Amino acid sequence: MNAPIDLSGVTLTTERLILRPFRQTDLEDFFAYASMDGVGQMAGWAPHRTIETSQTILNHFIAEKKTFALEYQGRVIGSLGIEEYSEKEYPGFTEQKGREIGYALSRDHWGRGLMPEAVREALRYLFEDVGLDFAACGHFAGNRQSARVQEKCGFRFFGVSPYTTQLGTQETSVNSILTRQDWLSARREKAKEMLALIEARHSYRGAYKPSPVPREDLTAILRAGLAAPSGCNKQTTSLIAVDDPGVLASIRAVIDPPVAETSPAMICVLTRRINAYRDRCFAVQDYAAAIENMLLAANALGYESCWYEGHITDADRIGDQIARRLGVPKDYELVCILPVGIAADTPKAPVKKPFAERAWFNAFAGEKG
Ligand SMILES: Cc1cc2nc3c(=O)[nH]c(=O)nc-3n(C[C@H](O)[C@H](O)[C@H](O)COP(=O)(O)O)c2cc1C
């Protein structure tokens, strides 16, 4: 028997969603989607006709601790359950550590990739944090949407089995499996793309197209910055994304000589030079890590950028002037600006020294001065 997984203290976040335990205050949101035609039928349960039904199931979710609420923009729009699997449906996997994922999503949010986003994060949690060997997932034959969710998340067809729904109808359940090994291999393949991206990154100082950078993309870049490591986790770096043309113009008015004149957005990097421990301050390392994460995230999303630090921290203290215009308090220092936008010119790669001149194995093997 598998050890129970208790989700009551677990909160996971994705780009757009929070996966967290259900609360009594979710009742109205839960009833709103559970009463929609088509939502429950996909998983074999009838739409809730009364809020009392939703209350009973909600109590069950809270007591059982096996179901995440999917929170999107402050509302619960669906659920993701992690259940013991049925031996009948997954023969051969009975002795291993595994769970079956089941889900439901409000019709208002179908077709936007939210469920694959939630399932991917649940899989990461199950394989990485819990240490499971496999995850299972099923859908009724003919349910293309759910099949797509499972394909997108890397599940492989395992078999079919008859399924009697709570409505008393007979369905064919199409069952899929994802092993930890396959999940790790897929992650490795994705990592290779990321490594290629890292090598392809370089500074861009040309003109930008005027097309605005959507807030969603700016937020993803900021999140990448905040995800960077920091000495003793002091999180000394803060960020301000500027996409308002008026604010951009007021910043540009103090950048002399001008740089990044045409970018439709700019990220300003702030630091607080506090000690991590004793007299050790790692603020520079902290913001450097955050900046590199953001440069890579911007590239990954199709944008160009450049790390402008020297230019704004010289004796003329352009950074301080920008900080004043953005209302930054005195205990923060604005140390870098990163333009963000789509390149209008062709980006040029700088010449870098060969690998063997700067990196070695086991001992220094470069020219000795
Ligand atoms: C700490 C730091 C400060 C920088 N400041 C500036 C700057 O003020 N202006 C600029 O054009 N580039 C600046 N850069 C970008 C570097 O010039 C650039 O990273 C370097 O030439 C290597 O090119 P690459 O980024 O294309 O690999 C800075 C980079 C770092 C790491």
The ligand as a Gaussian input file, in Angstrom:
#p B3LYP/6-31G(d) Opt

LIG

0 1
 C       28.261000      44.447000     -14.876000
 C       27.977000      44.729000     -16.309000
 C       27.790000      46.027000     -16.728000
 C       27.482000      46.303000     -18.054000
 N       27.220000      47.595000     -18.431000
 C       27.015000      47.875000     -19.730000
 C       26.762000      49.220000     -20.141000
 O       26.703000      50.133000     -19.337000
 N       26.568000      49.460000     -21.451000
 C       26.589000      48.450000     -22.377000
 O       26.422000      48.738000     -23.555000
 N       26.786000      47.159000     -22.019000
 C       27.015000      46.848000     -20.737000
 N       27.210000      45.548000     -20.339000
 C       27.150000      44.470000     -21.346000
 C       28.547000      43.969000     -21.706000
 O       29.227000      44.954000     -22.447000
 C       28.419000      42.667000     -22.504000
 O       27.807000      41.702000     -21.671000
 C       29.763000      42.158000     -22.987000
 O       30.284000      43.019000     -23.954000
 C       29.648000      40.762000     -23.573000
 O       28.721000      40.707000     -24.607000
 P       27.453000      39.761000     -24.570000
 O       26.555000      40.256000     -23.484000
 O       26.844000      39.908000     -25.925000
 O       27.938000      38.381000     -24.300000
 C       27.443000      45.250000     -19.019000
 C       27.622000      43.945000     -18.575000
 C       27.874000      43.669000     -17.247000
 C       28.023000      42.244000     -16.803000

